[in-house]
Amino acid sequence: MEKSTQGRMGQVPYPKSDESGVDDPVTEENTLHCLRENQLSLSIWDSGGKESELLPLNGSLIHPLLRPFLDRVINGDCEEILEQIPKNSVDAIVTSPPYYRQREYGSAAAAIGNEENLEDYLENLECVFRKCLEVLKPTGSLFVNLGDKYEEGSLLLVPYLFAHRLTQSTGAKLINLITWVKPNPEPRQYKRRLVSSTEPIFHFVKTNEYKYFYERFCSHRDIVRQRVKGGENIGKRYLELIEQSDLTEEQKRLARSEILQAIQEVKRGEIASFRVKIRGIHSEAYGGHEGGRKSHLRSKGFTIIRMYDRAIRRDVIECPILSLKSLKHPAVYPEYLVQELLKLTTQPGDVVLDPFLGSGTTAVVAKRMGRHYIGIEINHEYCEIANERLKNTDVNPDLVEFYL
């Protein structure tokens, strides 16, 4: 995924005033003055996550002190800027920090990714993501993409050391390791190992109350999956098998009735297809539950399994690597990746943060999908690229990118 050049040193320019261009320090006094000038009723989430006053903005509840950061690309050090963002105020964080000693992102020697040893790199990452978890809402999600590194011919397992360290030190929950599969990995001439074509994306949460929209994830697969065409013969073989079975006459009558009902459901488009298991003809399902299909086989003599033709939501996202010379960035990740993660865990009006913004992909996708964004990037040139991309991005939540 896209890398930034965040370090642990540097100046922190505050968000500028839209009218004067003068640096405007983010303080409670200035923010409340801004809110009063716009005659907005406000409420506040305190650091304990308790509700007092709330500022509604585009249908989402926004912390009033977060307003000066919204929909801006901030040029500065992410650790220092994260200190200024209110705790428990961000709905989702999607990011990819610089990989350990992999690429040059135009940063100073002290920047994350240029450390002399792995322990220092992991410590620096932990410091940043501790602060990320502090600003994340109890209902929010943190997604981190991180690549691995070979040393002396052996993988260091950097992503997994990071994930273990963060969960152990913060109590964050790791609910998924999503695998990004690249159909077009960078070709290598190695003859002693296979070409790496996957990267992990870790999904962390703070509580069990995280927002989750399971059916939205990779939902285009439901649309493009080919429906089973039943034709006139659908269910005919099952009706024949029922007659050949050793079921009682009452069980056969009930089976015929339920199979005919399932056939009509297929023809009406309510289900894609169905399967029937018949006692004495088909084997019981391995590990079946009492009271479920196994119980039906024993009590009724048959069970019907309806198939709704919905794709299983697997912990895999497949999409190609992007190589865009016009963006002047060494590691631009696909918009599709960010889109699917935001579909899974956010709603329009939510706030999305990327502390390692790079050339701006997370912010671009958030804006297109009708979410607010906060982007932090230490490299001034990348900030300019991100802002230019954002200028050319329209809010269009109905526009969905997908790969087949």
C-alpha positions as CSV (number, residue, x, y, z in Angstrom):
1,M,0.0,0.0,0.0
2,E,0.9,3.6,-0.3
3,K,3.8,4.8,1.9
4,S,4.5,8.1,3.5
5,T,7.6,9.8,4.8
6,Q,6.5,10.4,8.4
7,G,9.3,10.8,10.9
8,R,9.5,11.6,14.5
9,M,10.9,15.1,14.0
10,G,9.8,18.2,12.2
11,Q,7.7,21.3,12.3
12,V,3.9,21.1,12.7
13,P,2.0,23.6,10.6
14,Y,-1.5,24.0,12.0
15,P,-4.4,23.9,9.5
16,K,-4.6,27.3,7.8
17,S,-7.5,29.6,7.7
18,D,-9.4,29.3,4.4
19,E,-9.8,33.1,4.1
20,S,-6.5,34.6,5.2
21,G,-4.1,31.7,4.8
22,V,-2.6,32.6,8.2
23,D,-1.7,29.7,10.5
24,D,-4.6,29.3,12.9
25,P,-3.7,27.3,16.1
26,V,-6.1,24.6,16.9
27,T,-7.4,25.5,20.4
28,E,-10.7,25.0,22.1
29,E,-11.2,28.8,22.2
30,N,-10.7,29.2,18.5
31,T,-12.8,26.2,17.6
32,L,-15.7,27.2,19.8
33,H,-15.5,30.7,18.4
34,C,-15.7,29.3,14.9
35,L,-18.7,27.2,15.9
36,R,-20.5,30.1,17.5
37,E,-19.8,32.3,14.4
38,N,-21.6,29.7,12.3
39,Q,-24.4,29.4,14.9
40,L,-23.9,25.7,15.2
41,S,-25.3,23.8,18.2
42,L,-22.5,21.6,19.6
43,S,-21.8,18.8,21.9
44,I,-18.6,17.1,23.0
45,W,-17.3,13.5,23.5
46,D,-15.0,13.6,26.4
47,S,-11.8,11.5,26.5
48,G,-13.7,8.7,28.3
49,G,-16.0,8.3,25.4
50,K,-19.1,9.6,27.3
51,E,-21.6,11.6,25.4
52,S,-22.2,15.2,26.3
53,E,-22.7,17.5,23.4
54,L,-22.4,16.5,19.7
55,L,-22.0,18.4,16.5
56,P,-24.0,16.8,13.6
57,L,-22.2,17.1,10.3
58,N,-23.5,15.4,7.2
59,G,-25.4,12.9,9.3
60,S,-22.5,11.8,11.4
61,L,-21.6,12.9,14.9
62,I,-18.4,14.9,14.8
63,H,-16.3,16.1,17.8
64,P,-16.4,19.9,17.6
65,L,-12.6,20.2,18.2
66,L,-12.1,18.0,15.2
67,R,-13.6,20.5,12.8
68,P,-10.4,22.4,12.1
69,F,-8.7,19.2,10.9
70,L,-11.6,18.0,8.7
71,D,-11.1,17.6,4.9
72,R,-7.5,18.8,5.1
73,V,-4.1,17.6,4.2
74,I,-1.7,18.6,7.0
75,N,2.0,18.8,6.3
76,G,3.8,17.8,9.5
77,D,5.0,15.0,11.8
78,C,2.2,12.6,12.5
79,E,3.0,11.9,16.2
80,E,2.8,15.6,17.0
81,I,-0.3,16.2,15.0
82,L,-2.1,13.2,16.5
83,E,-1.5,14.7,19.9
84,Q,-3.7,17.6,18.9
85,I,-6.6,15.5,17.6
86,P,-9.3,14.9,20.2
87,K,-9.4,11.4,21.7
88,N,-12.2,9.0,20.6
89,S,-13.1,11.2,17.6
90,V,-12.2,9.3,14.4
91,D,-14.3,6.6,12.8
92,A,-11.6,4.8,10.8
93,I,-7.9,4.9,10.2
94,V,-6.5,3.4,7.0
95,T,-2.8,3.6,6.4
96,S,0.4,2.1,5.3
97,P,3.6,3.3,7.1
98,P,6.9,3.2,5.3
99,Y,8.3,-0.3,5.2
100,Y,11.5,-1.2,7.1
101,R,14.5,-0.2,5.0
102,Q,12.7,-0.8,1.7
103,R,12.4,2.4,-0.2
104,E,13.5,6.1,-0.1
105,Y,10.5,8.3,0.3
106,G,12.3,11.6,0.2
107,S,12.5,11.8,3.9
108,A,15.2,12.8,6.4
109,A,17.5,10.2,7.9
110,A,15.4,10.2,11.1
111,A,12.2,9.2,9.3
112,I,10.3,6.0,10.1
113,G,11.6,3.2,7.8
114,N,15.2,4.4,7.9
115,E,16.1,3.1,11.4
116,E,19.4,1.3,11.9
117,N,17.7,-1.7,13.4
118,L,14.4,-3.5,13.5
119,E,13.7,-2.9,17.2
120,D,13.9,0.9,16.7
121,Y,11.6,0.7,13.7
122,L,9.0,-1.3,15.7
123,E,9.2,1.0,18.6
124,N,8.6,4.0,16.4
125,L,5.6,2.4,14.8
126,E,4.2,1.5,18.2
127,C,4.5,5.1,19.4
128,V,2.5,6.3,16.3
129,F,-0.2,3.7,16.5
130,R,-0.7,4.1,20.2
131,K,-1.7,7.6,19.4
132,C,-3.9,6.4,16.5
133,L,-5.8,4.1,18.9
134,E,-6.3,7.0,21.3
135,V,-8.0,9.2,18.6
136,L,-10.0,6.2,17.3
137,K,-13.6,6.0,18.5
138,P,-14.6,2.9,20.5
139,T,-16.7,1.9,17.5
140,G,-13.9,2.6,15.0
141,S,-11.5,0.4,13.1
142,L,-7.7,0.7,12.4
143,F,-6.3,-0.9,9.2
144,V,-2.5,-1.1,8.8
145,N,-0.8,-2.5,5.7
146,L,2.8,-3.4,6.2
147,G,5.4,-5.3,4.0
148,D,8.1,-7.6,5.1
149,K,11.9,-7.5,4.6
150,Y,14.6,-10.0,3.8
151,E,17.9,-10.0,5.6
152,E,20.6,-12.5,4.9
153,G,18.1,-14.5,2.8
154,S,15.5,-14.8,5.5
155,L,12.2,-13.0,6.1
156,L,12.2,-10.9,9.3
157,L,8.4,-11.3,9.7
158,V,8.2,-7.5,10.3
159,P,4.4,-7.2,9.9
160,Y,3.6,-9.9,12.3
161,L,6.1,-8.7,14.9
162,F,4.4,-5.3,14.7
163,A,0.9,-6.7,15.0
164,H,1.8,-8.8,18.0
165,R,3.6,-5.9,19.7
166,L,0.7,-3.6,19.3
167,T,-1.9,-6.0,20.6
168,Q,0.2,-6.9,23.6
169,S,1.1,-3.3,24.5
170,T,-2.2,-1.6,23.9
171,G,-4.9,-4.3,24.4
172,A,-6.2,-3.6,20.9
173,K,-8.0,-6.5,19.3
174,L,-6.8,-8.0,16.0
175,I,-10.0,-9.3,14.4
176,N,-8.7,-10.0,10.9
177,L,-5.6,-10.4,8.9
178,I,-6.8,-9.5,5.4
179,T,-4.5,-10.7,2.6
180,W,-4.0,-8.4,-0.3
181,V,-3.3,-10.6,-3.3
182,K,-1.6,-8.9,-6.3
183,P,-2.2,-10.5,-9.7
184,N,0.6,-8.5,-11.1
185,P,3.5,-8.6,-8.6
186,E,6.8,-7.0,-9.4
187,P,8.9,-9.5,-11.4
188,R,12.0,-10.7,-9.7
189,Q,14.9,-12.7,-11.1
190,Y,15.4,-14.8,-8.0
191,K,15.8,-18.5,-8.7
192,R,15.9,-19.6,-5.1
193,R,12.6,-18.3,-3.9
194,L,9.1,-17.6,-5.3
195,V,7.9,-14.1,-6.2
196,S,6.1,-12.4,-3.3
197,S,2.5,-11.6,-4.4
198,T,0.7,-10.9,-1.1
199,E,0.8,-8.4,1.7
200,P,-1.1,-8.4,5.1
201,I,-3.6,-5.7,6.1
202,F,-4.3,-5.9,9.9
203,H,-7.7,-4.9,11.2
204,F,-7.5,-3.7,14.8
205,V,-10.4,-2.5,17.0
206,K,-10.6,-1.1,20.5
207,T,-13.8,-2.8,21.7
208,N,-16.3,-5.3,20.5
209,E,-18.7,-2.5,19.6
210,Y,-17.0,-1.7,16.3
211,K,-19.1,-0.7,13.4
212,Y,-19.3,-3.5,10.8
213,F,-21.2,-3.8,7.5
214,Y,-20.5,-7.4,6.5
215,E,-22.7,-7.5,3.4
216,R,-21.0,-4.4,1.8
217,F,-17.6,-5.9,1.6
218,C,-16.7,-6.9,-2.0
219,S,-20.5,-6.8,-2.6
220,H,-19.9,-6.6,-6.4
221,R,-19.2,-10.3,-6.2
222,D,-22.9,-10.9,-5.5
223,I,-23.9,-8.9,-8.6
224,V,-21.5,-10.7,-11.0
225,R,-21.9,-14.2,-9.7
226,Q,-23.7,-16.3,-12.3
227,R,-27.0,-17.6,-11.2
228,V,-27.8,-21.2,-11.5
229,K,-30.3,-21.8,-14.4
230,G,-32.8,-24.4,-13.1
231,G,-34.9,-24.9,-16.2
232,E,-37.7,-27.4,-16.3
233,N,-35.7,-30.2,-14.6
234,I,-34.8,-28.5,-11.4
235,G,-35.5,-30.7,-8.5
236,K,-36.7,-33.6,-10.7
237,R,-33.9,-35.9,-9.5
238,Y,-34.6,-35.2,-5.9
239,L,-38.3,-36.1,-6.4
240,E,-37.2,-39.4,-7.9
241,L,-34.8,-40.2,-5.1
242,I,-37.5,-39.5,-2.5
243,E,-39.7,-42.2,-4.2
244,Q,-36.7,-44.6,-4.1
245,S,-35.9,-44.0,-0.4
246,D,-37.0,-45.9,2.6
247,L,-38.9,-42.9,4.1
248,T,-42.4,-43.4,5.4
249,E,-45.3,-42.4,3.2
250,E,-45.9,-39.4,5.4
251,Q,-42.2,-38.3,5.2
252,K,-42.3,-38.7,1.4
253,R,-45.4,-36.6,1.2
254,L,-43.8,-33.8,3.3
255,A,-40.6,-34.1,1.3
256,R,-42.4,-33.7,-2.1
257,S,-44.3,-30.7,-0.7
258,E,-41.1,-28.9,0.5
259,I,-39.1,-29.7,-2.6
260,L,-41.9,-28.3,-4.8
261,Q,-41.9,-25.2,-2.6
262,A,-38.1,-24.8,-3.1
263,I,-38.5,-25.2,-6.9
264,Q,-41.0,-22.3,-6.9
265,E,-38.6,-20.1,-4.8
266,V,-35.9,-20.7,-7.5
267,K,-38.3,-19.7,-10.3
268,R,-39.3,-16.6,-8.4
269,G,-35.6,-15.6,-8.0
270,E,-35.8,-15.8,-4.2
271,I,-33.0,-18.3,-4.0
272,A,-30.4,-19.4,-6.6
273,S,-30.7,-23.1,-6.1
274,F,-31.1,-25.8,-3.4
275,R,-29.8,-29.2,-2.4
276,V,-31.6,-32.0,-0.7
277,K,-30.1,-34.6,1.6
278,I,-32.1,-37.8,2.1
279,R,-31.6,-40.3,4.9
280,G,-30.3,-43.6,3.7
281,I,-29.1,-42.1,0.4
282,H,-26.9,-39.2,1.4
283,S,-24.4,-39.2,4.2
284,E,-24.8,-36.9,7.2
285,A,-22.8,-33.7,7.2
286,Y,-19.6,-34.0,9.1
287,G,-19.8,-32.2,12.5
288,G,-23.5,-31.4,12.1
289,H,-25.3,-29.8,15.0
290,E,-28.1,-31.4,16.9
291,G,-31.2,-29.5,16.1
292,G,-29.9,-28.6,12.6
293,R,-29.6,-30.5,9.4
294,K,-28.5,-33.7,11.2
295,S,-31.6,-33.5,13.4
296,H,-33.8,-33.0,10.3
297,L,-32.4,-36.1,8.6
298,R,-33.2,-38.1,11.7
299,S,-36.7,-36.8,12.4
300,K,-38.0,-35.9,8.9
301,G,-35.8,-38.2,6.8
302,F,-34.6,-35.3,4.7
303,T,-33.2,-31.8,4.8
304,I,-33.2,-29.0,2.2
305,I,-30.3,-26.6,1.9
306,R,-31.1,-23.3,0.2
307,M,-28.4,-21.4,-1.7
308,Y,-28.7,-17.7,-2.0
309,D,-25.8,-17.1,-4.4
310,R,-24.1,-14.6,-2.1
311,A,-20.3,-14.6,-2.2
312,I,-18.6,-15.7,1.0
313,R,-16.9,-12.7,2.6
314,R,-13.3,-14.0,2.7
315,D,-10.4,-12.3,4.3
316,V,-8.8,-11.7,0.9
317,I,-8.8,-8.6,-1.4
318,E,-7.4,-9.2,-4.9
319,C,-6.4,-6.3,-7.0
320,P,-3.3,-5.3,-9.0
321,I,-0.5,-3.0,-8.1
322,L,-0.7,0.5,-9.5
323,S,2.3,2.2,-11.1
324,L,1.6,5.9,-11.9
325,K,4.6,8.0,-12.9
326,S,2.4,11.1,-12.8
327,L,2.1,10.8,-9.0
328,K,5.9,10.8,-8.4
329,H,5.4,8.4,-5.5
330,P,7.2,5.0,-5.1
331,A,4.3,3.1,-3.6
332,V,0.8,4.2,-4.6
333,Y,-1.8,1.7,-3.4
334,P,-5.1,0.9,-5.3
335,E,-8.2,3.0,-4.5
336,Y,-10.1,-0.3,-4.5
337,L,-8.3,-1.5,-1.4
338,V,-9.3,1.6,0.6
339,Q,-12.9,1.5,-0.8
340,E,-13.5,-2.0,0.4
341,L,-12.2,-1.3,3.9
342,L,-14.3,1.8,4.2
343,K,-17.4,0.0,2.9
344,L,-16.9,-2.6,5.6
345,T,-16.5,-0.2,8.6
346,T,-17.8,3.3,7.8
347,Q,-20.9,5.2,6.7
348,P,-21.3,8.5,4.8
349,G,-20.3,11.4,7.0
350,D,-17.8,9.4,9.1
351,V,-14.3,10.7,9.6
352,V,-11.3,8.8,8.0
353,L,-7.7,9.4,9.1
354,D,-4.5,8.5,7.4
355,P,-1.4,9.5,9.4
356,F,1.0,8.4,6.5
357,L,-1.0,9.9,3.6
358,G,1.6,9.8,0.9
359,S,0.1,10.9,-2.4
360,G,-3.4,11.0,-0.9
361,T,-5.2,7.8,-1.9
362,T,-7.0,7.3,1.4
363,A,-8.3,10.9,1.4
364,V,-9.3,10.7,-2.3
365,V,-11.4,7.6,-1.7
366,A,-12.9,8.9,1.5
367,K,-14.0,12.1,-0.3
368,R,-15.5,10.2,-3.2
369,M,-17.4,8.0,-0.9
370,G,-18.9,10.9,1.1
371,R,-16.6,10.5,4.2
372,H,-14.6,13.3,5.8
373,Y,-10.9,12.9,5.7
374,I,-7.8,13.9,7.7
375,G,-4.5,13.4,6.0
376,I,-1.1,13.8,7.6
377,E,2.1,13.8,5.5
378,I,5.6,15.1,6.4
379,N,6.8,15.4,2.8
380,H,5.6,18.7,1.3
381,E,5.8,17.5,-2.3
382,Y,3.5,14.6,-1.5
383,C,1.0,17.0,0.2
384,E,0.8,19.0,-3.0
385,I,0.2,15.9,-5.0
386,A,-2.5,14.8,-2.6
387,N,-4.2,18.2,-2.7
388,E,-4.2,18.2,-6.5
389,R,-5.8,14.8,-6.6
390,L,-8.4,15.9,-4.1
391,K,-9.3,19.0,-6.2
392,N,-10.0,16.7,-9.1
393,T,-12.2,14.3,-7.0
394,D,-15.9,14.7,-6.8
395,V,-18.1,13.4,-4.0
396,N,-19.9,10.4,-5.6
397,P,-20.9,7.7,-3.1
398,D,-22.7,5.7,-5.9
399,L,-19.5,5.3,-7.9
400,V,-18.0,1.9,-7.0
401,E,-14.7,0.6,-8.4
402,F,-14.3,-3.2,-8.6
403,Y,-12.1,-5.9,-10.1
404,L,-13.3,-9.2,-11.5
